[in-house]
Amino acid sequence: MHARIVIVDDRSTNLRVYARYVAMMGPEFSAKCFHSAIEALQWLETETADLLVVDYRMPDMNGAEFISKIRSRTVGAHIPAIIITARQDRECRITALDAGATDFLQSPVSHIEFRERALLLLGQHYRQQELKQTLETNRTGADSTDGDDKGGKSMLEQIIDTTPILINATDRNGKFLFLNSYQAADCFGNNQKCPPRVHHHQRNRLF
């Protein structure tokens, strides 16, 4: 699958650097660069992106304002967005998070850090898209009220199982009763150390 990364920064030097970082990620990735946030917004009215990389301080609008406008659109509501800041500015980060930013990078950005964050967010984005398609298929296939109830349960199970964090339930004695499949796959599939008292047959005991 080809990934399109939109980069918005009013400084040409930064655009060239970030575009080169994208090119170094491989032929399945491409960069679309904009000096102006307004031009980027206009382009995104008819085009799609898999990831946004946006500088916070720009003359026409800051990164938080740009992300806020993207989030107000139906198509752009779930596109992951990285905000690049020049320093550890807590106020800027809070503003950007409120606007819908997904992650942050502090300038100057290294190629390794850029690549790791981009791949992480793109992977999460694709998993969410796949899950959305699966849920829509389940919803379409429901033929009765009972079927709808069953489909609702399936959706909840899939959301819990595919969430890329540890989700578990324990009893009063601290014994694990449930471990979501995403984490269990890492534990049992890759021989990683799991939380104590977790048994493979207990993974789906939540429902």
HELIX and SHEET records of a PDB file:
HELIX    1   1 SER A   12  MET A   24  1                                  13    
HELIX    2   2 ALA A   37  TRP A   43  1                                   7    
HELIX    3   3 GLY A   63  ARG A   71  1                                   9    
HELIX    4   4 ARG A   90  ALA A   99  1                                  10    
HELIX    5   5 HIS A  111  THR A  140  1                                  30    
HELIX    6   6 THR A  145  THR A  162  1                                  18    
HELIX    7   7 SER A  181  GLY A  189  1                                   9    
HELIX    8   8 HIS A  200  GLN A  202  5                                   3    
SHEET    1   A 5 PHE A  29  PHE A  34  0                                        
SHEET    2   A 5 ALA A   3  VAL A   8  1                                        
SHEET    3   A 5 LEU A  51  ASP A  55  1                                        
SHEET    4   A 5 ALA A  81  THR A  85  1                                        
SHEET    5   A 5 ASP A 103  GLN A 106  1                                        
SHEET    1   B 2 ASN A 168  THR A 170  0                                        
SHEET    2   B 2 PHE A 176  LEU A 179 -1                                        
END                                                                             
